[in-house]
Amino acid sequence: MPVSIRDVALRAGVSVGTVSNVLNRPDKVSETATLRVLTAINELGFVRNDAARQLRAGRSRTIGLIVLDSGNPFFADLARGAQARATEAGLVIMVASTDGDADREHAYLDLFEEQRAFGVLISPHDVDPGRLEQLRSHGVPYVLVDKGANEPAVSSVTVDDVAGGRLAVQHLLRLGHRRIAVVGGAESISQVADRLLGARQSIAQVPGASLEEIATAELSVLAGREAGRDVAARLRADRPHAVFCVNDLLAVGMLQAFSLLGDVRVPEDIALIGYDDIAFAASTVVPLSSIRQPSALIGATAVDLLLAEGPKHVLFQPELVVRASTVRGAP
Ligand code: RIB
């Protein structure tokens, strides 16, 4: 039989209520009683039964964080920021990765609802908005992460990805590049669509500039390497002078392909800029220029929005980080 709260009370010589206060409202218990209770807990190996507390409170202390790709350092950093803020509130984060699978995304929502999660933070892939509203009507609030909400009643936190795409291509245009390619993803991913829109806006501002759009099946290093091989295989006259990758993983992959194939120098032959400014971007063989997203702050803000009363939309601005992959001699 598992050790019960009554066993602990008996061993410590206090009431069950005192043991409960030590666990839930420690500020209401004297140091002496607290020490006796904690000693009894350790001696007996007592583990609190969260299910009972959950039933009383109606919700668990777990926040479900559903991301597109937990292998992407951007989401790992976002999760770290969310976890730090959740810990301050006595909550925990459970990360689930959809990897672009809509069925898996809905299965995670079902799981967190059944678990009576404290709330859900979701970077949606293909989720039905009606399912999210159903989640909320069943008592599990949610916050959209890395995607803006289309309606006032839903909280969201994201970066202005249209501005980010604009910033990346403006940087390349200001360096004098006119034949530019944007690499990555399908426009069905809202982050990709917004960055592409921003890139097109910047190109439209400069007569004579052109934008080639190269879609990839994934937003991964391998997809970037494949795109890099394809570009390097072209005649020099057919290659772009600069490339904007919609995330750093793609840019890292392209850089690897150019370096392995050997006949494309970065930035001399092709300037290269990514998006996210993951930690690895600064230490690639040619340090990568990127558009920085405050990933950890996005995660922490998402938890704040979940704890806050009333919906709110937080929109962060992206930041250009210039390194050697676009400007020779840059750090
Ligand atoms: O998941 C694709 C991309 O969207 C990530 O690299 C990050 O940029 C997110 O916003």
Boltz pocket constraint, residues with backbone or C-beta under 6 A from the ligand:
constraints:
  - pocket:
      binder: B
      contacts: [[A, 68], [A, 69], [A, 72], [A, 74], [A, 146], [A, 191], [A, 219], [A, 246], [A, 247], [A, 248], [A, 275], [A, 276]]
      max_distance: 6.0
